[in-house]
Amino acid sequence: HEINGYTNHLNSNMRRETFLSGDIGGTNTRFMLYEVEVTEEILQMSLKSSHVIPGELILNKKYQNQEFDSFISVLKQFLEDAGSSKPPITAFFFFAGPR
């Protein structure tokens, strides 16, 4: 299957994968990790800030930005805290900024 120019090797058996969602503000960063049953509909969806990823929430955690030297360092900490054996297949991030 090809979605948005990318080839996806989705076989007929459903598989469960992890999805990462993040809300990055000036003071705090919040991450959520979900386990999702991957379907064509899920792969084609585009999220808005009010949407919730359809799946089982594995971890929802908030971090104080001042305790980290970069976005990458807080992301690495979250993935370590989640203890997931495989990385997320996709990520959705919402960043604070001017409207």
N, C-alpha and C positions, 0 to 999 in steps of 0.2 A: 504494500500500500504506500502511496505517496501522499503526504500531508504537508501543506505549506512548503513544498519544495524539498522536504526531507523524506527519505525512504524509511519506512517503518516495517519491521519484520514481525507483524502480529500474526501468530498462527491461530487456528480455529479454537484452540484451548485457551480459556481465560487464564490470565496470570495476575498475580498480585505484586504490585510494585510500590515503592515509596515515593511520595510527592512532598516537596518542601514549600512552605509558604512563609513569607517574612514581611513584617511591618517595621520599617526602619525610620526612626524619628531622630530628632536632635538629642534627646536625653536617653531614650530606651530603644532597644531592639527586641522585637518579639518574633519568635519562630514557632511554627507548628509543623510537625511531621505526621503525615497520614499514610496509612496503608490502603491502597485503592485497587479494586478489581478493574483491570485495564480493559476498556472496550473502545470501539471506534468513536463513540460519542464522547467519551472522556478525552481521547486524544485530540479531538477537534474543538473542544470547548475553549472559550476565552473567558477568563475570570475578570470580574469587576471587584472593586474593593468590598462590596457588600456580599459577595458570594462565599460560600463555604465549600471546600473541596469535598465531594461525595465519597466518603470512605471512613475508615476507623482512625480516630485521632490517637496517635502513639505518644506524642509528647507536645506540650504547649508550655513554653518557657520564656520568661522575660529577663533581659540582661541590662545592666546599667552601662551605657556606652563609655563612660569615663574610666571604667575598669579595664578597657581594651585599647590597644594601640591602632587597630584597624578593623574594617568590616570583616576581612578574612579571618582574623583571630577570633572574633566573636562567633562567626559561622563554624569554624573548626571546633570551638568549645561546645557549641550546641550539638553538632554531630557526634562528638565524643560522649556528651551527656545522654544522647538518645541511645547509644549503644547499638545502633543498627549495623547489621553485618554487611549490608550493601548500600551503596550511595543512592540518593534519590535519582529517578530518571528524569525529573523535571523540577523546576522551581519557579515560583511566582513571588515577586518582590514588589512592595509598595513603599515608596520613598516620600518623606516629607519634602515639601518645596512650595514655591509660590503657585498660586492658582492661575 
